[in-house]
Every structure is written in C-alpha cells, then in structure tokens.
Amino acid sequence: MLIRRNRGWEIPESQATPESIFLNRRSLIGGAAGLAAGSLIGGGARAAGEGGLYPAPRNEAYTLDRALTPEKFSGDYNNFYEFGMSKTVLPAANALKTSPWTVKIDGLVEKPFEIGVDDLIKKIGLEERLYRHRCVEAWSMAVPWTGFPLSKLVALAKPSSGAKYVRFETFMDKATAPGQRVFYYPWPYIEGLTMAEAGNDLPFVVTGIYGKPLPNQFGAPIRIAVPWKYGFKSAKSIVKVSFTAERPKTFWEGLQASEYGFWANVNPAVPHPRWSQASERVLGTDQRVPTLIYNGYGEQVAGLYKGLEGERLFL
C-alpha cells in the first residue's frame, strides 16, 4: 500500500492561486492598467511566450502554503545593488541588455565552455515551480519561477571529483550599472554553494517568472533561486559558473561576515545582529507571519548539514 506523506510546505492544488489569475492580470484590470503593468517588464527582457517556452509546464511537486505574491508588488520591490540601494530598481535595471547573453562554465570541469542562455534552455528544458523567497531583511514573497534544476547544469558541466564548491559570478558593467561605481563594494557580485547543496533537488536556475521571461529587475536573463537560504544567496544576472576546490569568498561575506556569512540558511531562532528573524512581512499584504526553519524546506535540506552543527550555518 502506497502512503503519501505531504511535506510541511505543500497544500492541495485547490488552495493554490489559479494560474489564470496571475498570468492574465492585464485582461482582468483593463487596457490602460495593462500598459502600466507592462512597465514591470525589464527593457532587455525577451518577449513573453517567445518560442513557445513560456509559460512552462508546472512541476506539481512544488506547491505553497500561501497565495502567490501578485506581480505588481514583487516586480517593483527588489534588492539589486548593481542598480542602487533603493528597492525600486526597475527603471535603472531596464538599461541592462540581456540578449544575447552567454554564461561561462569553468574551473574543475571536464572541459570549460561558454554557452548562450537560449541554447542552454534548449538543451535542458524548462519547468515552473512555486517557491517561497525569504529576504534577510525579514520580508518574503511567494513566486512562480520558471527554469530548471541547478543539478542539471552541474551534470552538463561534468565537474571533477576535486570540485567542492560552485561559484556564481554576475555581470560587471559600470557604464550600465550605477551601483558598481560605488568603490567600497567588492564587485562583481560573487555567491557560492557546496557541491552537496548544488546537487539537491531544490536549487533552481531561473530564466522566467509569472509565466514569462525573467524581467531585468529580477536578475534577467539567468539567476539562481535557493529557497531555504536568505535571498542574497540567490545570485542574479549570472555570467560565470565555476567549480572550485576552495570555498569562494562571497560578496556580502567580504563586506560584513559577522552579519552575512557563507551559509545563510533561514532560521527564526537565530536573529540577525540588528533585527529578529522570528517573523517576516509578506509582500502585498504586509501581514506578519512566523518564519519557518530552512524557510519550510527542512525536510529536503536539513540532512545536508549533519555534522556541521559547529559551523555558522544561519548567518
């Protein structure tokens, strides 16, 4: 007899926000408002539905315990320090040209290579997953990412046994990104995961959201989503993925390691040095809800950290 045990973050499909509501928002609120909604699409983003890739089939194994955050809230509230310290980075981010875009794969791999994002998508394929996103600043959202598992990119790269970490590097273009002219930031933005973390089912290479190609302010044309970690671990607008034996020194770790460490796993019991992580503000509602250990994904990832209790896993 097969007994299926629901994960803590799953709900019945009947309770999820219907796909038609967020994919057809423009038709619901009229033509004039639709033009305004169109401003949420980054200037360099590909057209929605191009090549029949979007919306991608939804992977029903990844559902939510809350409603999806409407795009009008999440699309205009982002941290993207390349384009400034404000949350409203959309206007500045629109300047980034995201097509064509290539990603370099190097380091301890069988053979380094460079591949265009469109070619990468064609090679691996796309699916949609509903994920929570938890910022270290104690706000959160729930969004439908489109992309593919990071583990598939790892398999494509064919890393050697000596590779212990995956290092992500974002674009560097001071002429386009005003934030990169700030001298005290250690640009370009660097993030990293262990090979064990990268091989988990949850880390997602993202190329779209809300059934459309990824807008610039979300990190177009390609970013990472690591849902059990604080949002700064999910690097945006990636140009290089490297496999290394040494742990990479990440962007925020280089600035303030006591507040933004390498691991950064979500834990309500471990406060940030300057604020509590016990609860979070949900975008679009401003409701305060309790924060869950590993952002609710503990069943999938807690085993990655057995024997590491002495490590600083949560900030």
Summary of the structure (lengths in Angstrom):
residues: 315
radius of gyration: 18.7
end to end distance: 42.6
largest distance: 62.3
contacts: 977
relative contact order: 0.17
helix: 26%
strand: 23%
